[in-house]
Amino acid sequence: MGHVFRKASGRGWRLRRRSMELWQEWLVMLNSAENPLKLETPLVQLASSEKEASLMKKLSKDRKALGLELLHPNTTIQNDRVWPENSYGGLISHQDGRLNPLQLQKCLLNTLDTYSVQKLPSEVIHLERGLTTNKQPWLLHLSNGKTLAKEIIIICAALGSEALLKPLGHNIPLTPVLGQVLNLKLPTNNENWSGWPAVLNSEGVNLIPNGRNHMLMGATLEPGICPKTKTLEQMKRMNGNAPNWLQKAKVIEQWSGLRGRPTERPSPVLKKLETGLIVATGHYRNGILLAPASAEWVVEEVAKEE
């Protein structure tokens, strides 16, 4: 959700705009015949009130050049599937959408191998300031008992970042926000999802076609680390607005994950804390979206150190 971001100024909008530009370059760089990767579009976001519909109408005019189009109320798709509760219309973003996260991971790992980047399976359990005279001021103590000495370290450990930084005197509190997701099998026999968007966002829920008669549904916003059955059921019902075909869907899989949300500053945390110590973490729900712009910022900070 890069171009449908509501704000038109500030760091949040700049990061999203830059990331959407860079993703076009990243897709070319990361894509391969063995692991094809593409941005699946479009993304459709439905309004839940007249006020929200009015804001979306203005946004569609202001960002027409960025691929935004107004969606009229009560639009139908295919013969037996309709938009969930489309009384107010919404937005079609032709340049926003979805990347398959599993394919993205494969592509990133393959690219790291191409550039001979060393990957260590051990966890960093403690950071320590080393000797500055030999240009290796940081010691990384690993879970396998070994220690690495590095001149520059970049922390992007989400919720694990806080525990690494506190002993060094840096307090960047992050709150866990849990999200649950369902893989649903639908009671239909359609061969494909022709005419449907790559992502449909309604009632704060994302609906993503995932193969023949399958759909991903997520994700909840739950404080803490324990998933709640009641919240999951509310999501599946979409606050009582789920269409009949969705209510009859069978749950094939379900899982949950934690996102790190900064508590005293906006997301994400991009900051140089001291010489050789750079933090890029707390991306909350926008890790994949903001990855390119965050990486570009990190590169600039590293260049200043050299």
Backbone bond lengths (Angstrom), bond angles and torsions (degrees), N, CA, C in turn:
res aa  C-N    CA-C-N  psi(-1)  N-CA   C-N-CA  omega(-1)  CA-C   N-CA-C  phi
1 M - - - 1.461 - - 1.524 109.65 -
2 G 1.323 115.00 72.20 1.459 118.84 -178.58 1.506 112.95 -90.08
3 H 1.326 117.82 -54.91 1.451 121.05 -174.85 1.526 113.38 -81.56
4 V 1.332 118.83 -16.07 1.470 120.64 178.45 1.525 111.80 -87.90
5 F 1.331 116.72 2.77 1.466 120.55 176.10 1.525 109.60 -57.61
6 R 1.329 116.75 131.94 1.468 120.21 -170.10 1.523 114.36 -71.15
7 K 1.320 117.33 -35.02 1.460 118.96 -177.05 1.525 110.35 -75.88
8 A 1.326 115.71 148.40 1.457 121.13 -178.39 1.528 112.30 -112.47
9 S 1.327 116.83 8.09 1.461 120.96 178.60 1.524 108.34 -153.22
10 G 1.320 116.21 175.70 1.449 121.03 178.71 1.521 112.76 90.37
11 R 1.328 115.74 171.86 1.465 121.44 -176.00 1.522 112.66 -62.07
12 G 1.341 116.56 -39.54 1.458 120.24 -178.38 1.513 112.46 -57.99
13 W 1.335 116.60 -46.00 1.458 120.67 179.25 1.519 111.32 -68.80
14 R 1.338 117.67 -40.21 1.469 120.60 -179.95 1.527 110.96 -62.27
15 L 1.335 116.96 -41.88 1.461 120.24 179.61 1.524 111.14 -64.67
16 R 1.324 116.24 -42.56 1.467 119.25 179.99 1.523 111.44 -66.28
17 R 1.300 116.30 -44.66 1.467 120.35 -179.13 1.529 110.10 -62.09
18 R 1.308 116.75 -44.73 1.465 120.01 -179.30 1.527 110.79 -67.06
19 S 1.329 116.82 -40.18 1.461 119.86 179.73 1.514 111.78 -62.65
20 M 1.328 117.39 -40.62 1.458 120.03 179.71 1.526 111.12 -65.10
21 E 1.329 116.71 -32.36 1.466 120.47 175.05 1.532 110.44 -68.70
22 L 1.335 115.36 -46.04 1.458 119.93 -175.99 1.526 112.57 -70.62
23 W 1.331 117.08 -30.20 1.460 118.52 -179.37 1.523 111.37 -59.95
24 Q 1.316 118.47 -31.74 1.455 120.71 177.50 1.532 110.28 -62.12
25 E 1.322 116.56 -38.03 1.466 120.75 178.15 1.529 110.57 -74.48
26 W 1.316 116.43 -40.95 1.463 120.59 -178.72 1.525 111.41 -62.99
27 L 1.329 116.95 -40.07 1.458 120.20 -179.08 1.528 110.90 -61.23
28 V 1.325 116.83 -39.71 1.463 120.71 177.02 1.529 110.28 -66.00
29 M 1.320 116.27 -41.64 1.456 120.95 -177.52 1.528 112.62 -70.30
30 L 1.335 117.46 -38.66 1.458 121.73 -173.71 1.521 113.50 -87.78
31 N 1.307 117.24 -25.26 1.459 121.14 -173.38 1.524 111.89 -67.43
32 S 1.343 115.35 145.09 1.453 121.01 176.65 1.522 108.29 -150.02
33 A 1.321 115.90 163.29 1.464 120.16 179.29 1.526 110.87 -64.37
34 E 1.325 116.61 -35.22 1.467 120.57 -179.71 1.524 111.73 -73.34
35 N 1.329 116.97 -33.95 1.465 121.75 -179.19 1.530 109.57 -131.18
36 P 1.323 117.22 77.50 1.474 119.53 179.89 1.513 111.43 -65.04
37 L 1.318 115.33 136.09 1.459 121.11 -178.26 1.512 109.05 -135.60
38 K 1.310 116.56 129.55 1.453 119.93 178.22 1.528 109.78 -147.65
39 L 1.323 115.01 158.76 1.449 121.00 174.55 1.526 107.89 -85.81
40 E 1.334 115.47 114.52 1.462 120.65 179.73 1.526 108.47 -84.46
41 T 1.320 116.36 123.87 1.454 122.24 -176.35 1.527 109.09 -128.46
42 P 1.348 118.64 166.32 1.469 127.92 -0.89 1.534 111.45 -92.23
43 L 1.323 114.47 179.00 1.457 122.54 171.63 1.525 108.23 -110.84
44 V 1.323 116.02 131.79 1.464 121.41 178.42 1.521 108.81 -115.68
45 Q 1.315 115.35 129.68 1.470 121.76 179.01 1.521 108.04 -120.93
46 L 1.338 116.16 121.59 1.456 120.80 -177.21 1.526 111.57 -92.49
47 A 1.313 115.95 144.21 1.467 121.74 176.60 1.517 109.60 -81.45
48 S 1.325 116.19 147.91 1.470 120.98 179.67 1.523 112.45 -110.48
49 S 1.348 116.46 2.95 1.467 120.15 179.37 1.526 108.99 -161.15
50 E 1.335 115.27 166.70 1.470 120.13 177.02 1.523 110.66 -63.05
51 K 1.328 115.75 -38.83 1.459 119.83 -179.92 1.527 110.83 -62.57
52 E 1.324 116.35 -45.54 1.462 119.79 179.89 1.528 110.70 -66.30
53 A 1.323 116.22 -37.54 1.472 120.25 177.88 1.521 111.19 -62.25
54 S 1.328 116.18 -38.11 1.465 120.61 178.77 1.523 110.99 -65.37
55 L 1.337 116.46 -40.99 1.465 120.67 177.94 1.523 110.87 -64.59
56 M 1.324 115.90 -39.87 1.463 120.34 179.18 1.525 111.40 -66.63
57 K 1.314 116.47 -36.34 1.461 120.46 178.89 1.521 110.34 -61.75
58 K 1.334 116.00 -43.62 1.471 120.36 178.23 1.528 110.41 -65.24
59 L 1.334 115.86 -41.95 1.456 119.72 -178.64 1.525 111.28 -63.66
60 S 1.326 116.60 -37.84 1.463 120.39 179.56 1.529 111.50 -63.68
61 K 1.333 116.73 -33.08 1.461 120.64 177.53 1.527 110.94 -75.21
62 D 1.338 115.88 -43.87 1.465 119.93 -176.99 1.529 112.37 -66.96
63 R 1.347 117.35 -30.49 1.464 120.34 -174.33 1.525 112.42 -119.00
64 K 1.295 115.18 31.97 1.460 119.38 177.55 1.524 110.95 -58.24
65 A 1.321 116.15 -38.24 1.463 120.95 -179.66 1.533 112.09 -67.49
66 L 1.341 116.90 -19.44 1.461 121.51 178.84 1.528 111.88 -96.08
67 G 1.324 116.09 11.09 1.459 119.21 173.68 1.507 116.02 92.71
68 L 1.337 118.49 15.61 1.461 120.64 178.81 1.526 110.75 -90.61
69 E 1.323 115.22 137.86 1.460 122.09 -178.71 1.522 108.64 -138.58
70 L 1.304 116.55 142.55 1.461 121.00 179.41 1.526 110.23 -75.55
71 L 1.329 115.90 135.24 1.463 121.70 175.95 1.525 108.29 -101.87
72 H 1.302 116.95 126.06 1.460 121.22 -177.52 1.527 111.10 -78.59
73 P 1.320 117.57 151.26 1.478 121.51 -179.36 1.527 112.09 -58.73
74 N 1.340 113.52 149.63 1.472 123.08 172.44 1.522 113.99 59.89
75 T 1.333 115.20 34.21 1.454 119.47 173.92 1.529 109.65 -69.48
76 T 1.318 118.08 135.26 1.463 121.45 178.83 1.523 109.60 -108.21
77 I 1.323 114.55 150.75 1.460 120.92 -179.45 1.518 108.66 -128.38
78 Q 1.318 117.52 130.09 1.454 123.89 -177.31 1.536 109.65 56.88
79 N 1.306 117.42 -169.97 1.459 120.48 -175.04 1.522 113.66 -91.58
80 D 1.326 116.17 -31.15 1.465 118.12 -173.58 1.520 113.53 -119.39
81 R 1.336 117.06 10.75 1.457 119.65 177.39 1.521 108.34 -128.68
82 V 1.297 116.48 135.66 1.460 120.83 178.67 1.514 108.68 -126.15
83 W 1.334 115.51 158.37 1.456 119.54 174.77 1.524 109.37 -61.92
84 P 1.333 117.48 137.02 1.472 119.25 174.95 1.531 110.96 -67.43
85 E 1.300 117.29 121.20 1.469 123.55 172.08 1.522 111.86 44.57
86 N 1.319 115.58 69.19 1.458 120.41 -177.67 1.531 110.64 -105.59
87 S 1.321 116.75 52.61 1.456 120.96 -177.10 1.517 112.93 -76.55
88 Y 1.331 116.65 -24.57 1.463 120.04 -172.30 1.529 113.68 -112.61
89 G 1.319 116.99 -1.22 1.449 118.60 -176.87 1.512 112.05 80.13
90 G 1.314 116.86 -160.87 1.455 119.65 -178.79 1.510 112.13 175.46
91 L 1.342 115.67 -150.74 1.467 122.67 -177.41 1.521 110.55 -123.93
92 I 1.316 115.61 141.76 1.461 121.73 166.53 1.521 106.93 -110.31
93 S 1.329 115.76 121.08 1.462 120.35 177.43 1.518 107.99 -109.32
94 H 1.323 116.22 106.98 1.457 121.29 -173.61 1.522 113.21 -76.48
95 Q 1.319 117.58 -12.13 1.464 120.16 179.98 1.520 112.71 -112.43
96 D 1.321 117.94 -2.75 1.465 121.85 172.16 1.523 108.22 -96.35
97 G 1.322 116.61 167.12 1.447 118.56 179.34 1.510 112.96 164.74
98 R 1.323 115.13 -138.06 1.453 120.38 -170.29 1.520 111.80 -138.14
99 L 1.337 115.81 138.30 1.453 122.72 168.42 1.520 107.88 -107.20
100 N 1.314 116.50 136.22 1.462 119.22 175.59 1.524 108.26 -68.23
101 P 1.336 118.97 115.01 1.465 120.75 -172.57 1.526 113.81 -67.17
102 L 1.339 117.31 -30.97 1.465 119.35 179.52 1.523 110.70 -71.28
103 Q 1.333 116.43 -41.35 1.458 119.93 175.27 1.524 111.09 -63.78
104 L 1.330 116.26 -38.56 1.456 120.50 179.18 1.523 110.93 -62.18
105 Q 1.329 117.20 -42.79 1.463 119.79 178.49 1.521 111.51 -60.81
106 K 1.338 116.45 -43.65 1.469 119.87 178.92 1.528 110.72 -60.83
107 C 1.329 115.91 -44.22 1.466 120.47 -179.05 1.515 111.66 -63.77
108 L 1.320 116.84 -41.83 1.464 120.46 179.52 1.528 111.20 -64.42
109 L 1.334 116.87 -43.71 1.462 120.45 -179.92 1.523 110.87 -64.79
110 N 1.322 117.00 -40.51 1.462 119.94 177.97 1.526 111.49 -64.25
111 T 1.343 116.40 -38.40 1.459 120.22 179.52 1.529 110.59 -67.79
112 L 1.325 117.23 -37.25 1.464 119.89 175.70 1.525 110.76 -60.75
113 D 1.336 116.33 -40.23 1.468 119.94 177.78 1.527 110.87 -64.75
114 T 1.330 116.30 -38.05 1.469 120.52 179.66 1.520 111.02 -59.70
115 Y 1.341 116.01 -37.27 1.465 120.67 -179.34 1.530 112.48 -95.41
116 S 1.343 115.70 13.03 1.482 121.93 176.58 1.523 112.56 55.30
117 V 1.340 116.06 40.52 1.465 121.05 177.06 1.527 108.65 -80.26
118 Q 1.321 116.19 127.57 1.465 120.63 -179.12 1.525 110.16 -76.14
119 K 1.322 116.36 130.18 1.468 121.84 178.06 1.529 108.82 -113.66
120 L 1.309 117.06 128.81 1.463 121.69 -178.97 1.524 109.67 -110.93
121 P 1.326 118.26 130.36 1.472 120.60 -179.46 1.527 113.83 -78.01
122 S 1.324 117.42 -6.90 1.461 120.79 -176.37 1.523 111.87 -85.51
123 E 1.317 115.78 149.75 1.469 122.65 179.82 1.527 110.54 -87.28
124 V 1.311 116.47 142.26 1.464 120.89 171.57 1.519 107.75 -81.13
125 I 1.310 116.90 117.00 1.465 120.22 -175.99 1.527 113.00 -103.13
126 H 1.333 116.61 -16.05 1.465 118.74 -177.76 1.520 109.36 -161.96
127 L 1.336 115.77 140.08 1.465 122.18 175.91 1.519 109.63 -111.23
128 E 1.312 116.07 146.48 1.466 120.53 -178.62 1.518 109.54 -144.41
129 R 1.305 115.97 140.30 1.461 119.92 174.77 1.520 108.52 -74.41
130 G 1.328 116.16 129.32 1.452 120.91 -179.65 1.511 111.42 -101.75
131 L 1.306 115.60 -152.38 1.459 121.09 -179.79 1.519 109.80 -85.29
132 T 1.307 116.60 129.01 1.467 120.57 -179.02 1.521 112.19 -83.74
133 T 1.332 116.92 -14.82 1.457 119.58 -175.78 1.526 112.57 -70.68
134 N 1.341 117.34 -27.07 1.468 118.84 -178.35 1.523 112.21 -102.01
135 K 1.330 116.26 17.39 1.458 122.80 178.35 1.523 113.05 59.19
136 Q 1.318 117.35 28.91 1.455 122.16 172.57 1.529 108.25 -133.60
137 P 1.354 116.04 72.00 1.461 120.04 -171.47 1.525 115.29 -77.46
138 W 1.342 118.53 -7.51 1.455 119.45 -174.48 1.528 111.82 -120.32
139 L 1.330 114.66 131.34 1.455 121.27 177.50 1.525 108.21 -110.86
140 L 1.329 116.19 127.05 1.452 121.99 179.36 1.522 108.39 -108.52
141 H 1.327 116.41 111.11 1.463 121.66 179.41 1.524 108.33 -89.88
142 L 1.328 116.24 123.15 1.455 122.01 -173.05 1.522 112.18 -101.03
143 S 1.326 114.95 161.61 1.466 120.75 -178.58 1.525 112.66 -67.70
144 N 1.340 118.12 -17.57 1.466 120.61 177.93 1.520 112.55 -87.76
145 G 1.349 116.09 5.66 1.456 120.80 177.42 1.520 114.62 92.15
146 K 1.326 117.32 -7.83 1.457 120.76 -179.74 1.521 111.09 -87.44
147 T 1.332 115.88 162.75 1.459 122.27 178.30 1.524 109.86 -129.21
148 L 1.329 115.39 133.82 1.463 121.29 176.45 1.516 109.05 -109.08
149 A 1.330 116.90 143.25 1.466 122.03 175.77 1.526 107.96 -113.34
150 K 1.339 116.37 122.25 1.458 121.06 -176.52 1.521 110.83 -136.11
151 E 1.335 114.17 146.88 1.464 119.64 -179.55 1.527 111.65 -76.78
152 I 1.313 116.14 -35.83 1.465 121.04 -179.06 1.522 108.87 -131.56
153 I 1.315 117.84 134.32 1.456 121.78 173.55 1.530 109.03 -127.86
154 I 1.318 114.47 145.09 1.464 121.64 179.93 1.519 107.70 -122.05
155 I 1.309 116.60 118.95 1.466 121.04 -177.93 1.519 109.23 -97.62
156 C 1.321 115.33 118.07 1.469 121.09 175.21 1.522 107.75 -137.64
157 A 1.324 114.91 57.16 1.468 122.29 -171.08 1.520 113.23 -104.05
158 A 1.351 116.46 19.74 1.473 120.61 178.56 1.522 110.37 50.18
159 L 1.348 117.07 -126.53 1.470 120.21 -176.29 1.524 112.58 -65.33
160 G 1.326 117.58 -19.47 1.458 120.20 178.05 1.518 113.53 -78.27
161 S 1.335 116.86 -9.40 1.468 120.27 -177.01 1.525 111.99 -65.59
162 E 1.325 116.71 -39.26 1.460 120.89 -174.95 1.523 111.93 -60.56
163 A 1.329 117.22 -43.34 1.464 120.96 -178.58 1.525 111.84 -66.45
164 L 1.325 117.60 -30.33 1.459 120.62 178.68 1.523 112.03 -75.79
165 L 1.332 116.08 -32.63 1.465 120.29 -173.57 1.531 113.82 -87.39
166 K 1.315 117.25 -32.07 1.475 119.98 -175.49 1.526 113.37 -57.13
167 P 1.336 119.86 -46.01 1.470 119.35 179.07 1.521 113.47 -61.28
168 L 1.330 116.66 -18.85 1.465 120.51 178.51 1.525 111.96 -90.03
169 G 1.343 116.61 -1.29 1.454 120.86 178.85 1.512 114.67 90.77
170 H 1.336 117.30 13.72 1.464 121.56 179.33 1.526 109.15 -110.75
171 N 1.308 115.68 124.57 1.461 120.44 -177.78 1.532 110.16 -110.41
172 I 1.325 115.83 106.89 1.464 121.77 175.51 1.531 106.89 -125.97
173 P 1.330 116.84 84.92 1.471 119.75 -176.66 1.521 112.37 -67.92
174 L 1.330 115.22 136.59 1.458 122.94 178.08 1.521 108.98 -127.48
175 T 1.314 116.33 135.90 1.452 121.73 -179.87 1.524 110.56 -105.45
176 P 1.346 117.51 132.92 1.461 118.49 177.37 1.528 111.72 -75.25
177 V 1.319 115.88 132.83 1.465 122.14 173.90 1.523 107.07 -123.64
178 L 1.315 116.17 115.40 1.457 121.08 -173.82 1.523 111.40 -85.27
179 G 1.318 116.14 143.97 1.459 121.32 176.44 1.511 110.90 -130.35
180 Q 1.334 117.02 129.89 1.455 121.97 177.95 1.528 110.63 -104.84
181 V 1.313 115.98 146.31 1.461 122.55 -177.54 1.524 109.20 -134.03
182 L 1.335 115.58 145.78 1.460 121.95 177.28 1.528 109.96 -120.63
183 N 1.329 115.49 141.94 1.462 121.68 167.54 1.518 106.28 -104.92
184 L 1.325 117.30 114.93 1.461 122.51 -172.44 1.524 110.96 -109.20
185 K 1.345 114.75 142.91 1.458 120.48 170.12 1.523 107.68 -105.97
186 L 1.323 116.16 124.00 1.458 121.17 -173.19 1.529 111.49 -91.96
187 P 1.333 116.81 147.80 1.469 121.00 -178.98 1.517 112.63 -82.69
188 T 1.340 116.77 55.08 1.463 121.55 179.48 1.511 109.47 -134.48
189 N 1.308 116.89 168.79 1.460 121.05 -178.93 1.516 112.57 -122.13
190 N 1.312 116.78 21.94 1.462 119.40 178.58 1.524 110.49 -67.66
191 E 1.316 116.31 140.07 1.456 120.79 -177.56 1.520 112.55 -73.30
192 N 1.318 117.38 -28.90 1.462 118.72 -174.88 1.523 109.79 -151.26
193 W 1.332 114.72 -176.53 1.466 121.28 -178.92 1.520 110.12 -109.82
194 S 1.311 117.09 34.26 1.456 120.82 -178.94 1.524 110.78 -56.11
195 G 1.332 115.25 129.13 1.462 120.05 -179.95 1.508 114.28 94.60
196 W 1.340 116.94 -13.79 1.462 119.66 178.81 1.516 110.55 -91.95
197 P 1.322 117.46 151.71 1.471 119.82 176.73 1.520 111.34 -74.64
198 A 1.328 116.15 164.77 1.461 120.44 175.56 1.519 110.64 -66.84
199 V 1.332 116.27 -33.85 1.466 122.20 177.46 1.524 108.14 -139.93
200 L 1.323 115.73 130.76 1.462 121.67 171.67 1.515 107.84 -116.31
201 N 1.324 116.44 120.09 1.457 121.85 -179.95 1.519 109.05 -107.78
202 S 1.332 116.42 116.73 1.456 121.98 -179.37 1.519 109.71 -143.69
203 E 1.324 116.67 135.90 1.468 121.52 -179.09 1.531 111.06 58.13
204 G 1.341 116.39 29.36 1.457 120.30 -178.76 1.511 114.21 75.87
205 V 1.335 117.52 8.47 1.459 122.87 -177.99 1.520 109.14 -112.05
206 N 1.329 116.52 138.64 1.455 121.83 176.92 1.524 110.18 -97.26
207 L 1.328 116.47 128.71 1.459 123.06 176.43 1.529 107.70 -114.30
208 I 1.344 116.15 120.56 1.462 121.46 -172.61 1.520 110.21 -127.81
209 P 1.329 119.08 114.95 1.465 121.05 174.69 1.521 110.45 -55.53
210 N 1.344 115.64 136.43 1.460 119.94 -173.51 1.524 110.47 -138.67
211 G 1.316 115.79 53.80 1.448 119.91 -178.05 1.519 111.30 97.66
212 R 1.324 115.96 176.97 1.462 121.79 -175.16 1.530 111.41 -57.45
213 N 1.324 116.18 119.14 1.465 124.00 176.27 1.528 113.84 59.23
214 H 1.326 116.73 21.02 1.465 119.95 176.88 1.527 109.89 -121.63
215 M 1.324 115.14 147.29 1.455 120.84 -179.75 1.522 110.16 -144.36
216 L 1.331 115.72 137.60 1.459 121.36 171.63 1.522 108.47 -89.90
217 M 1.321 116.29 139.07 1.458 121.77 -178.99 1.524 108.91 -132.66
218 G 1.333 117.56 122.88 1.459 120.30 179.88 1.521 109.47 178.98
219 A 1.276 119.01 174.95 1.451 125.02 0.73 1.525 107.93 -131.02
220 T 1.320 114.99 153.02 1.462 119.62 -177.64 1.529 111.10 -73.59
221 L 1.320 115.14 165.00 1.468 122.35 173.97 1.516 107.43 -119.60
222 E 1.333 116.09 99.68 1.458 120.98 -175.52 1.527 110.09 -126.38
223 P 1.335 117.61 122.31 1.465 119.35 176.42 1.523 110.65 -66.50
224 G 1.329 115.75 145.66 1.460 119.47 178.82 1.515 111.93 94.46
225 I 1.339 114.57 -166.21 1.461 120.29 -173.75 1.528 113.17 -120.59
226 C 1.325 117.74 3.11 1.461 120.94 -177.67 1.528 110.71 -108.89
227 P 1.342 118.21 120.45 1.465 120.38 178.98 1.514 111.81 -68.47
228 K 1.335 116.38 143.50 1.459 121.88 -177.84 1.531 109.86 -111.53
229 T 1.328 115.46 129.03 1.466 121.27 -179.70 1.522 111.30 -63.13
230 K 1.331 115.94 -39.36 1.471 120.04 -178.34 1.530 110.93 -62.52
231 T 1.326 116.46 -42.51 1.464 120.45 179.70 1.517 110.90 -64.85
232 L 1.326 116.89 -37.93 1.459 121.16 178.89 1.530 110.95 -64.42
233 E 1.335 116.56 -41.63 1.462 120.42 178.90 1.526 111.35 -65.79
234 Q 1.325 116.61 -38.51 1.463 120.62 177.30 1.521 110.80 -62.73
235 M 1.324 116.25 -39.92 1.462 119.54 178.41 1.523 110.31 -64.26
236 K 1.326 117.14 -44.17 1.464 120.38 -178.21 1.528 111.52 -63.05
237 R 1.332 116.37 -32.68 1.471 120.18 178.18 1.525 111.27 -83.84
238 M 1.339 117.18 -11.16 1.468 122.43 -178.81 1.525 110.66 52.95
239 N 1.329 114.86 50.38 1.470 121.89 179.47 1.531 111.98 56.70
240 G 1.336 115.91 33.32 1.455 120.70 178.28 1.515 114.18 86.46
241 N 1.333 117.33 2.50 1.463 120.95 -176.28 1.526 113.71 -106.88
242 A 1.325 117.82 8.01 1.455 120.08 179.82 1.528 109.84 -68.07
243 P 1.335 118.30 134.69 1.463 120.69 177.82 1.530 111.05 -67.53
244 N 1.297 115.83 164.17 1.462 121.52 -174.47 1.528 112.31 -58.43
245 W 1.337 117.10 -42.73 1.463 120.06 -177.76 1.517 112.37 -65.16
246 L 1.345 116.53 -27.72 1.458 120.10 178.40 1.527 111.00 -80.29
247 Q 1.321 116.57 -36.58 1.462 120.10 177.78 1.525 111.95 -63.05
248 K 1.331 116.49 -30.16 1.464 120.90 -178.42 1.527 113.04 -86.91
249 A 1.313 117.22 -1.00 1.463 120.66 -178.26 1.530 111.21 -66.58
250 K 1.318 115.34 148.33 1.461 121.98 179.49 1.521 110.25 -99.87
251 V 1.331 116.58 133.74 1.463 121.30 178.97 1.528 109.02 -77.43
252 I 1.337 116.05 117.46 1.464 121.98 178.78 1.529 110.71 -92.23
253 E 1.322 115.65 -41.94 1.468 121.84 179.12 1.519 108.95 -143.05
254 Q 1.299 115.71 155.96 1.463 120.54 169.74 1.518 109.01 -148.78
255 W 1.316 115.83 145.43 1.459 120.68 179.33 1.519 109.04 -154.11
256 S 1.308 115.29 171.96 1.465 120.06 -179.96 1.516 109.34 -142.76
257 G 1.323 115.49 159.43 1.456 121.26 178.20 1.519 109.92 -147.51
258 L 1.320 115.13 162.76 1.460 120.86 -178.96 1.518 110.54 -109.71
259 R 1.345 115.48 138.02 1.461 120.75 173.39 1.528 108.26 -115.46
260 G 1.314 115.68 142.97 1.458 120.43 179.14 1.518 111.06 -92.29
261 R 1.321 116.49 117.34 1.462 120.73 -179.47 1.531 110.17 -110.55
262 P 1.331 118.78 121.90 1.470 120.27 177.37 1.523 110.60 -60.33
263 T 1.326 116.62 139.96 1.464 120.29 -176.43 1.521 112.94 -99.77
264 E 1.298 118.41 -16.84 1.464 120.13 -176.20 1.518 113.18 -122.12
265 R 1.323 116.33 9.52 1.461 120.99 -177.75 1.519 108.01 -161.21
266 P 1.331 116.75 161.96 1.472 118.96 179.46 1.527 111.53 -70.18
267 S 1.297 114.93 159.18 1.453 121.76 176.91 1.531 109.70 -88.55
268 P 1.351 116.47 142.35 1.458 130.57 -3.75 1.525 111.67 -89.19
269 V 1.343 114.95 174.18 1.460 120.91 174.80 1.522 107.90 -93.66
270 L 1.315 116.41 110.58 1.464 122.64 176.35 1.518 106.52 -122.45
271 K 1.322 116.34 105.53 1.459 118.19 -171.53 1.529 111.18 -156.00
272 K 1.334 115.23 139.00 1.455 120.78 168.98 1.517 107.04 -92.39
273 L 1.327 116.86 117.63 1.462 121.30 -174.77 1.522 112.95 -87.24
274 E 1.309 116.16 -36.34 1.460 122.12 175.37 1.528 107.50 -166.17
275 T 1.322 116.41 179.34 1.465 119.33 -176.97 1.520 110.86 -55.56
276 G 1.324 116.03 122.56 1.457 120.67 176.81 1.516 115.69 79.56
277 L 1.330 117.66 4.12 1.465 120.41 -178.39 1.531 109.61 -123.67
278 I 1.324 115.64 105.21 1.460 122.59 -175.84 1.525 109.20 -117.94
279 V 1.337 115.44 138.00 1.472 120.52 -179.10 1.527 109.36 -119.82
280 A 1.329 115.01 128.77 1.468 121.78 173.22 1.523 106.55 -136.14
281 T 1.309 116.47 90.18 1.461 119.67 -171.74 1.525 110.28 -151.76
282 G 1.332 116.61 -177.05 1.461 121.14 177.90 1.514 113.52 64.59
283 H 1.334 117.23 43.44 1.464 120.42 -178.00 1.527 112.38 -79.42
284 Y 1.304 116.62 -5.69 1.461 122.90 176.55 1.523 110.54 57.69
285 R 1.327 120.13 -112.59 1.471 122.04 -175.39 1.531 112.59 -100.71
286 N 1.333 116.74 9.00 1.463 119.31 -171.75 1.527 113.31 -124.59
287 G 1.332 116.29 32.32 1.456 119.50 -176.90 1.517 113.85 -61.15
288 I 1.333 116.91 -49.11 1.467 120.06 -179.36 1.521 110.47 -69.26
289 L 1.316 116.17 -43.69 1.469 119.55 -179.82 1.520 111.79 -57.47
290 L 1.328 117.38 -47.17 1.470 121.15 -172.05 1.521 113.68 -92.65
291 A 1.326 118.22 3.80 1.463 120.72 -177.98 1.526 113.02 -56.53
292 P 1.339 120.32 -47.92 1.467 118.93 -177.52 1.520 114.12 -63.12
293 A 1.338 117.18 -46.37 1.468 119.80 -179.29 1.527 110.64 -65.99
294 S 1.332 117.55 -36.95 1.469 120.94 177.96 1.523 109.98 -65.12
295 A 1.332 116.24 -43.23 1.467 120.12 179.72 1.518 111.34 -63.67
296 E 1.330 116.25 -39.58 1.461 120.04 178.41 1.524 110.55 -62.56
297 W 1.327 116.64 -41.20 1.466 120.39 178.01 1.526 110.57 -62.97
298 V 1.339 116.70 -42.65 1.463 120.67 179.53 1.519 110.48 -61.14
299 V 1.334 117.13 -44.22 1.470 121.26 179.44 1.530 110.83 -58.13
300 E 1.326 116.00 -42.02 1.458 119.76 179.23 1.532 111.60 -63.92
301 E 1.331 116.07 -40.02 1.474 119.81 178.89 1.511 111.81 -67.73
302 V 1.323 117.12 -39.84 1.462 120.73 177.88 1.527 110.43 -64.06
303 A 1.324 116.26 -39.44 1.469 120.28 179.71 1.526 111.48 -61.84
304 K 1.329 116.72 -33.44 1.460 120.67 178.67 1.534 111.96 -68.39
305 E 1.325 115.77 -24.30 1.463 120.20 -178.76 1.533 111.61 -78.21
306 E 1.324 115.41 -25.46 1.464 119.26 -172.98 1.531 112.55 -80.04
